[in-house]
Amino acid sequence: MADIEIHRSREEAAAPASTGCACGGHDEGVPEVDVQTIPHAVRHAAIFGMLDGLRPGFAIVLSATHDPVPLLQQLGERAPGRFDVEYLARGPERWRLLVTRLDG
């Protein structure tokens, strides 16, 4: 059953909900995702979904077995200036990128 919230004003009730979700879990640190575990047919769409779900200032580490240049090109076209990308490791066996959401 859902919790009932009591608000002191209409403005307070209409304000956006807290920044957390109701699942009871909380991320600590920066999550890392091995993108090779995502089926190839939906990999880019799943990554874009994860990135779109980040709040401004939050980040995720993407880990892959190759340099994800095509993904980064698509990200630049899809959301120019919205994310900062920093390589943490550049192969030869594993590429790791820190992707940070910049805007709201």
N, C-alpha and C positions, 0 to 999 in steps of 0.2 A: 504494500500500500504506500502511496506517495506521502511525503511529509507535507504538512500544511504550513505555509509561511504567512505570518502576520506583518503587514506593512503599515507604517505610520501615515503614509500619504499616497496619492495616486502616482506622483512622480517616482517615489521610491519603488512602487510596484512595477512601474513601466521600465525602470532602469535595467540594463543588461544584467543577466545572472552572473554569479561569481565566475572567475576565470577557470575554476576547476570543474571537473565533471563529477557525476554522482556515483561513479563506479566503486569508489572507496580506495582505489589505488593511486599512488603518486609516483611520478618519475623523479628519480634522483640522478643528477648528472645528465650527461648527453647520451641519449640512446644510440646504439649502433645497429645498423641493419645490414646483413649480408644479402645483397640484392640477388645473388645467384640462387637463393632459396625461393624466389618468386618465379612462378612459371613465365617463360619468355613471352608468351602471347599477351600477358597483361602487365609485364614488368614496368614499363614506363608509366602507364596509367596509375599503377599502384604507388609508384614513387611520387608522382605528381600529387596524388591524393594525400600522401603523408606530408609532403612539403606544404600543401595548401592548409593542412590541419595545424601547422605550427603557428603559435602566437608570435607576434613581433618580438625580436630579441632572443627567441629560442632557436635551438639548432638540433641537427641530427647528423650522425656520421654514416655515410654510405660506403660500404665495402664491396669491392668487385674484383674479379680476376683479370680485368682489362681496364684500360683508361676509358672512362665513359664519355668520350668526346661527343658522340651523337646525342646522348641524353642532355649534356650541357648546352649544346646548340639549341635543342628543342626548348629547354628551360629558358634560355635567353630570348627566344622568339615569343614564347608563351607568356613570360612574366619579366619583361625587361626591367632591370634595376630593383627587383623585389627580393633577390637573394644574393648573399655573398658566399662565394665558394673558395675554400682554401684546401689545397692538397696537404694531407698529413703524411701520406706515403705514396710513392710513385713506382710501384712494382719492384722487381719483375714478377713476383707471384701474386701480389695483392696491392690494389690501389685503394686508398682511404681518403675520403673527402669530407670535410666539415662544411655543412651547408647551413647557413644562418638566415632566418627570415628577417628582413629589414623593415618592411612597412606593415601597415594595418590593413 
